[in-house]
Amino acid sequence: MNPVAVFVGVIFWGWLWGIWGLLLGLPITMVIKSICDRVEDLQPIGELLGE
């Protein structure tokens, strides 16, 4: 995962859900990346999130 994408994801989820968002931000971002890698139209977003 791209370190910048991880940082932005954790900050976003922390802002949205507070402490629970900070704890779950990375796993949620990883799930989103996995979905983007599988769906052909979303593959550019998966590339943006990193390898």
PDB file of N, CA, C and O in Angstrom:
ATOM      1  N   MET A   1       0.834  -1.169   0.000  1.00  0.00           N
ATOM      2  CA  MET A   1       0.000   0.000   0.000  1.00  0.00           C
ATOM      3  C   MET A   1       0.891   1.250   0.000  1.00  0.00           C
ATOM      4  O   MET A   1       1.959   1.279   0.611  1.00  0.00           O
ATOM      5  N   ASN A   2       0.424   2.246  -0.687  1.00  0.00           N
ATOM      6  CA  ASN A   2       1.113   3.521  -0.753  1.00  0.00           C
ATOM      7  C   ASN A   2       1.036   4.210   0.623  1.00  0.00           C
ATOM      8  O   ASN A   2      -0.058   4.374   1.164  1.00  0.00           O
ATOM      9  N   PRO A   3       2.178   4.612   1.191  1.00  0.00           N
ATOM     10  CA  PRO A   3       2.149   5.223   2.526  1.00  0.00           C
ATOM     11  C   PRO A   3       1.293   6.491   2.596  1.00  0.00           C
ATOM     12  O   PRO A   3       0.657   6.750   3.618  1.00  0.00           O
ATOM     13  N   VAL A   4       1.274   7.270   1.533  1.00  0.00           N
ATOM     14  CA  VAL A   4       0.454   8.483   1.522  1.00  0.00           C
ATOM     15  C   VAL A   4      -1.027   8.114   1.541  1.00  0.00           C
ATOM     16  O   VAL A   4      -1.816   8.751   2.239  1.00  0.00           O
ATOM     17  N   ALA A   5      -1.408   7.088   0.776  1.00  0.00           N
ATOM     18  CA  ALA A   5      -2.804   6.649   0.756  1.00  0.00           C
ATOM     19  C   ALA A   5      -3.218   6.102   2.120  1.00  0.00           C
ATOM     20  O   ALA A   5      -4.347   6.325   2.557  1.00  0.00           O
ATOM     21  N   VAL A   6      -2.325   5.396   2.789  1.00  0.00           N
ATOM     22  CA  VAL A   6      -2.621   4.877   4.130  1.00  0.00           C
ATOM     23  C   VAL A   6      -2.828   6.038   5.096  1.00  0.00           C
ATOM     24  O   VAL A   6      -3.784   6.041   5.871  1.00  0.00           O
ATOM     25  N   PHE A   7      -1.941   7.018   5.051  1.00  0.00           N
ATOM     26  CA  PHE A   7      -2.048   8.173   5.943  1.00  0.00           C
ATOM     27  C   PHE A   7      -3.342   8.945   5.702  1.00  0.00           C
ATOM     28  O   PHE A   7      -4.050   9.294   6.647  1.00  0.00           O
ATOM     29  N   VAL A   8      -3.644   9.210   4.431  1.00  0.00           N
ATOM     30  CA  VAL A   8      -4.869   9.941   4.103  1.00  0.00           C
ATOM     31  C   VAL A   8      -6.097   9.127   4.504  1.00  0.00           C
ATOM     32  O   VAL A   8      -7.072   9.683   5.009  1.00  0.00           O
ATOM     33  N   GLY A   9      -6.054   7.810   4.281  1.00  0.00           N
ATOM     34  CA  GLY A   9      -7.178   6.956   4.658  1.00  0.00           C
ATOM     35  C   GLY A   9      -7.423   6.945   6.157  1.00  0.00           C
ATOM     36  O   GLY A   9      -8.566   7.038   6.604  1.00  0.00           O
ATOM     37  N   VAL A  10      -6.359   6.832   6.927  1.00  0.00           N
ATOM     38  CA  VAL A  10      -6.506   6.818   8.391  1.00  0.00           C
ATOM     39  C   VAL A  10      -7.012   8.172   8.891  1.00  0.00           C
ATOM     40  O   VAL A  10      -7.859   8.229   9.783  1.00  0.00           O
ATOM     41  N   ILE A  11      -6.497   9.252   8.323  1.00  0.00           N
ATOM     42  CA  ILE A  11      -6.968  10.580   8.714  1.00  0.00           C
ATOM     43  C   ILE A  11      -8.452  10.741   8.362  1.00  0.00           C
ATOM     44  O   ILE A  11      -9.232  11.254   9.164  1.00  0.00           O
ATOM     45  N   PHE A  12      -8.833  10.301   7.162  1.00  0.00           N
ATOM     46  CA  PHE A  12     -10.233  10.426   6.746  1.00  0.00           C
ATOM     47  C   PHE A  12     -11.160   9.615   7.645  1.00  0.00           C
ATOM     48  O   PHE A  12     -12.156  10.138   8.145  1.00  0.00           O
ATOM     49  N   TRP A  13     -10.835   8.332   7.852  1.00  0.00           N
ATOM     50  CA  TRP A  13     -11.703   7.487   8.678  1.00  0.00           C
ATOM     51  C   TRP A  13     -11.701   7.949  10.127  1.00  0.00           C
ATOM     52  O   TRP A  13     -12.722   7.844  10.807  1.00  0.00           O
ATOM     53  N   GLY A  14     -10.566   8.461  10.615  1.00  0.00           N
ATOM     54  CA  GLY A  14     -10.516   9.004  11.968  1.00  0.00           C
ATOM     55  C   GLY A  14     -11.397  10.232  12.107  1.00  0.00           C
ATOM     56  O   GLY A  14     -12.062  10.413  13.126  1.00  0.00           O
ATOM     57  N   TRP A  15     -11.403  11.072  11.087  1.00  0.00           N
ATOM     58  CA  TRP A  15     -12.272  12.242  11.112  1.00  0.00           C
ATOM     59  C   TRP A  15     -13.739  11.829  11.062  1.00  0.00           C
ATOM     60  O   TRP A  15     -14.584  12.423  11.731  1.00  0.00           O
ATOM     61  N   LEU A  16     -14.034  10.800  10.260  1.00  0.00           N
ATOM     62  CA  LEU A  16     -15.414  10.379  10.071  1.00  0.00           C
ATOM     63  C   LEU A  16     -15.959   9.652  11.294  1.00  0.00           C
ATOM     64  O   LEU A  16     -17.080   9.930  11.721  1.00  0.00           O
ATOM     65  N   TRP A  17     -15.178   8.710  11.878  1.00  0.00           N
ATOM     66  CA  TRP A  17     -15.667   7.845  12.950  1.00  0.00           C
ATOM     67  C   TRP A  17     -14.922   7.982  14.266  1.00  0.00           C
ATOM     68  O   TRP A  17     -15.194   7.227  15.200  1.00  0.00           O
ATOM     69  N   GLY A  18     -14.001   8.914  14.370  1.00  0.00           N
ATOM     70  CA  GLY A  18     -13.268   9.103  15.623  1.00  0.00           C
ATOM     71  C   GLY A  18     -12.265   7.987  15.882  1.00  0.00           C
ATOM     72  O   GLY A  18     -11.579   7.536  14.965  1.00  0.00           O
ATOM     73  N   ILE A  19     -12.182   7.547  17.125  1.00  0.00           N
ATOM     74  CA  ILE A  19     -11.186   6.538  17.507  1.00  0.00           C
ATOM     75  C   ILE A  19     -11.403   5.225  16.780  1.00  0.00           C
ATOM     76  O   ILE A  19     -10.437   4.544  16.437  1.00  0.00           O
ATOM     77  N   TRP A  20     -12.665   4.854  16.538  1.00  0.00           N
ATOM     78  CA  TRP A  20     -12.933   3.624  15.787  1.00  0.00           C
ATOM     79  C   TRP A  20     -12.432   3.737  14.354  1.00  0.00           C
ATOM     80  O   TRP A  20     -11.953   2.757  13.784  1.00  0.00           O
ATOM     81  N   GLY A  21     -12.536   4.902  13.783  1.00  0.00           N
ATOM     82  CA  GLY A  21     -12.014   5.119  12.441  1.00  0.00           C
ATOM     83  C   GLY A  21     -10.502   5.009  12.388  1.00  0.00           C
ATOM     84  O   GLY A  21      -9.945   4.516  11.408  1.00  0.00           O
ATOM     85  N   LEU A  22      -9.831   5.472  13.451  1.00  0.00           N
ATOM     86  CA  LEU A  22      -8.373   5.336  13.507  1.00  0.00           C
ATOM     87  C   LEU A  22      -7.960   3.873  13.597  1.00  0.00           C
ATOM     88  O   LEU A  22      -6.966   3.461  12.999  1.00  0.00           O
ATOM     89  N   LEU A  23      -8.727   3.096  14.344  1.00  0.00           N
ATOM     90  CA  LEU A  23      -8.403   1.672  14.495  1.00  0.00           C
ATOM     91  C   LEU A  23      -8.743   0.864  13.245  1.00  0.00           C
ATOM     92  O   LEU A  23      -8.025  -0.071  12.892  1.00  0.00           O
ATOM     93  N   LEU A  24      -9.828   1.222  12.584  1.00  0.00           N
ATOM     94  CA  LEU A  24     -10.299   0.439  11.437  1.00  0.00           C
ATOM     95  C   LEU A  24      -9.941   1.059  10.088  1.00  0.00           C
ATOM     96  O   LEU A  24     -10.279   0.496   9.047  1.00  0.00           O
ATOM     97  N   GLY A  25      -9.267   2.203  10.087  1.00  0.00           N
ATOM     98  CA  GLY A  25      -8.965   2.903   8.844  1.00  0.00           C
ATOM     99  C   GLY A  25      -8.114   2.094   7.879  1.00  0.00           C
ATOM    100  O   GLY A  25      -8.422   2.038   6.689  1.00  0.00           O
ATOM    101  N   LEU A  26      -7.068   1.478   8.358  1.00  0.00           N
ATOM    102  CA  LEU A  26      -6.193   0.697   7.487  1.00  0.00           C
ATOM    103  C   LEU A  26      -6.894  -0.539   6.930  1.00  0.00           C
ATOM    104  O   LEU A  26      -6.819  -0.767   5.722  1.00  0.00           O
ATOM    105  N   PRO A  27      -7.574  -1.353   7.747  1.00  0.00           N
ATOM    106  CA  PRO A  27      -8.272  -2.508   7.157  1.00  0.00           C
ATOM    107  C   PRO A  27      -9.353  -2.104   6.151  1.00  0.00           C
ATOM    108  O   PRO A  27      -9.529  -2.782   5.139  1.00  0.00           O
ATOM    109  N   ILE A  28     -10.069  -1.025   6.408  1.00  0.00           N
ATOM    110  CA  ILE A  28     -11.089  -0.572   5.469  1.00  0.00           C
ATOM    111  C   ILE A  28     -10.441  -0.144   4.153  1.00  0.00           C
ATOM    112  O   ILE A  28     -10.941  -0.466   3.075  1.00  0.00           O
ATOM    113  N   THR A  29      -9.333   0.579   4.244  1.00  0.00           N
ATOM    114  CA  THR A  29      -8.627   1.016   3.041  1.00  0.00           C
ATOM    115  C   THR A  29      -8.095  -0.177   2.257  1.00  0.00           C
ATOM    116  O   THR A  29      -8.107  -0.155   1.026  1.00  0.00           O
ATOM    117  N   MET A  30      -7.631  -1.215   2.942  1.00  0.00           N
ATOM    118  CA  MET A  30      -7.147  -2.408   2.259  1.00  0.00           C
ATOM    119  C   MET A  30      -8.276  -3.148   1.555  1.00  0.00           C
ATOM    120  O   MET A  30      -8.080  -3.677   0.461  1.00  0.00           O
ATOM    121  N   VAL A  31      -9.451  -3.190   2.166  1.00  0.00           N
ATOM    122  CA  VAL A  31     -10.607  -3.821   1.529  1.00  0.00           C
ATOM    123  C   VAL A  31     -11.005  -3.040   0.284  1.00  0.00           C
ATOM    124  O   VAL A  31     -11.309  -3.631  -0.752  1.00  0.00           O
ATOM    125  N   ILE A  32     -11.002  -1.713   0.384  1.00  0.00           N
ATOM    126  CA  ILE A  32     -11.337  -0.885  -0.771  1.00  0.00           C
ATOM    127  C   ILE A  32     -10.341  -1.121  -1.902  1.00  0.00           C
ATOM    128  O   ILE A  32     -10.736  -1.190  -3.066  1.00  0.00           O
ATOM    129  N   LYS A  33      -9.050  -1.244  -1.574  1.00  0.00           N
ATOM    130  CA  LYS A  33      -8.043  -1.511  -2.590  1.00  0.00           C
ATOM    131  C   LYS A  33      -8.255  -2.873  -3.235  1.00  0.00           C
ATOM    132  O   LYS A  33      -8.114  -3.005  -4.451  1.00  0.00           O
ATOM    133  N   SER A  34      -8.588  -3.882  -2.448  1.00  0.00           N
ATOM    134  CA  SER A  34      -8.831  -5.214  -2.993  1.00  0.00           C
ATOM    135  C   SER A  34     -10.010  -5.211  -3.957  1.00  0.00           C
ATOM    136  O   SER A  34      -9.960  -5.844  -5.011  1.00  0.00           O
ATOM    137  N   ILE A  35     -11.061  -4.503  -3.594  1.00  0.00           N
ATOM    138  CA  ILE A  35     -12.230  -4.404  -4.473  1.00  0.00           C
ATOM    139  C   ILE A  35     -11.858  -3.674  -5.757  1.00  0.00           C
ATOM    140  O   ILE A  35     -12.260  -4.082  -6.847  1.00  0.00           O
ATOM    141  N   CYS A  36     -11.093  -2.598  -5.629  1.00  0.00           N
ATOM    142  CA  CYS A  36     -10.690  -1.834  -6.813  1.00  0.00           C
ATOM    143  C   CYS A  36      -9.787  -2.653  -7.737  1.00  0.00           C
ATOM    144  O   CYS A  36      -9.845  -2.491  -8.956  1.00  0.00           O
ATOM    145  N   ASP A  37      -8.967  -3.520  -7.179  1.00  0.00           N
ATOM    146  CA  ASP A  37      -8.105  -4.368  -8.002  1.00  0.00           C
ATOM    147  C   ASP A  37      -8.911  -5.410  -8.776  1.00  0.00           C
ATOM    148  O   ASP A  37      -8.505  -5.806  -9.868  1.00  0.00           O
ATOM    149  N   ARG A  38     -10.031  -5.857  -8.240  1.00  0.00           N
ATOM    150  CA  ARG A  38     -10.847  -6.887  -8.882  1.00  0.00           C
ATOM    151  C   ARG A  38     -11.800  -6.330  -9.938  1.00  0.00           C
ATOM    152  O   ARG A  38     -12.057  -6.986 -10.948  1.00  0.00           O
ATOM    153  N   VAL A  39     -12.323  -5.127  -9.712  1.00  0.00           N
ATOM    154  CA  VAL A  39     -13.293  -4.526 -10.631  1.00  0.00           C
ATOM    155  C   VAL A  39     -12.523  -3.761 -11.705  1.00  0.00           C
ATOM    156  O   VAL A  39     -11.739  -2.864 -11.398  1.00  0.00           O
ATOM    157  N   GLU A  40     -12.752  -4.121 -12.955  1.00  0.00           N
ATOM    158  CA  GLU A  40     -11.958  -3.584 -14.057  1.00  0.00           C
ATOM    159  C   GLU A  40     -12.058  -2.062 -14.165  1.00  0.00           C
ATOM    160  O   GLU A  40     -11.051  -1.401 -14.421  1.00  0.00           O
ATOM    161  N   ASP A  41     -13.233  -1.502 -13.977  1.00  0.00           N
ATOM    162  CA  ASP A  41     -13.406  -0.055 -14.104  1.00  0.00           C
ATOM    163  C   ASP A  41     -12.747   0.715 -12.958  1.00  0.00           C
ATOM    164  O   ASP A  41     -12.479   1.908 -13.098  1.00  0.00           O
ATOM    165  N   LEU A  42     -12.487   0.063 -11.847  1.00  0.00           N
ATOM    166  CA  LEU A  42     -11.898   0.727 -10.683  1.00  0.00           C
ATOM    167  C   LEU A  42     -10.399   0.471 -10.541  1.00  0.00           C
ATOM    168  O   LEU A  42      -9.796   0.908  -9.561  1.00  0.00           O
ATOM    169  N   GLN A  43      -9.792  -0.220 -11.490  1.00  0.00           N
ATOM    170  CA  GLN A  43      -8.369  -0.546 -11.383  1.00  0.00           C
ATOM    171  C   GLN A  43      -7.447   0.668 -11.293  1.00  0.00           C
ATOM    172  O   GLN A  43      -6.415   0.580 -10.628  1.00  0.00           O
ATOM    173  N   PRO A  44      -7.769   1.806 -11.934  1.00  0.00           N
ATOM    174  CA  PRO A  44      -6.893   2.980 -11.722  1.00  0.00           C
ATOM    175  C   PRO A  44      -6.852   3.440 -10.269  1.00  0.00           C
ATOM    176  O   PRO A  44      -5.817   3.918  -9.805  1.00  0.00           O
ATOM    177  N   ILE A  45      -7.946   3.305  -9.554  1.00  0.00           N
ATOM    178  CA  ILE A  45      -7.951   3.674  -8.142  1.00  0.00           C
ATOM    179  C   ILE A  45      -7.093   2.688  -7.349  1.00  0.00           C
ATOM    180  O   ILE A  45      -6.380   3.084  -6.426  1.00  0.00           O
ATOM    181  N   GLY A  46      -7.161   1.404  -7.710  1.00  0.00           N
ATOM    182  CA  GLY A  46      -6.304   0.405  -7.068  1.00  0.00           C
ATOM    183  C   GLY A  46      -4.832   0.695  -7.300  1.00  0.00           C
ATOM    184  O   GLY A  46      -4.012   0.510  -6.401  1.00  0.00           O
ATOM    185  N   GLU A  47      -4.489   1.151  -8.509  1.00  0.00           N
ATOM    186  CA  GLU A  47      -3.112   1.541  -8.797  1.00  0.00           C
ATOM    187  C   GLU A  47      -2.694   2.738  -7.952  1.00  0.00           C
ATOM    188  O   GLU A  47      -1.558   2.808  -7.483  1.00  0.00           O
ATOM    189  N   LEU A  48      -3.609   3.673  -7.762  1.00  0.00           N
ATOM    190  CA  LEU A  48      -3.305   4.862  -6.960  1.00  0.00           C
ATOM    191  C   LEU A  48      -3.035   4.477  -5.507  1.00  0.00           C
ATOM    192  O   LEU A  48      -2.171   5.068  -4.859  1.00  0.00           O
ATOM    193  N   LEU A  49      -3.764   3.500  -5.000  1.00  0.00           N
ATOM    194  CA  LEU A  49      -3.582   3.068  -3.610  1.00  0.00           C
ATOM    195  C   LEU A  49      -2.293   2.271  -3.415  1.00  0.00           C
ATOM    196  O   LEU A  49      -1.858   2.092  -2.278  1.00  0.00           O
ATOM    197  N   GLY A  50      -1.678   1.793  -4.483  1.00  0.00           N
ATOM    198  CA  GLY A  50      -0.381   1.119  -4.381  1.00  0.00           C
ATOM    199  C   GLY A  50      -0.450  -0.344  -4.691  1.00  0.00           C
ATOM    200  O   GLY A  50      -1.509  -0.891  -4.998  1.00  0.00           O
ATOM    201  N   GLU A  51       0.705  -0.973  -4.606  1.00  0.00           N
ATOM    202  CA  GLU A  51       0.818  -2.406  -4.930  1.00  0.00           C
ATOM    203  C   GLU A  51       0.593  -3.239  -3.750  1.00  0.00           C
ATOM    204  O   GLU A  51       0.650  -4.465  -3.840  1.00  0.00           O
TER     205      GLU A  51
END
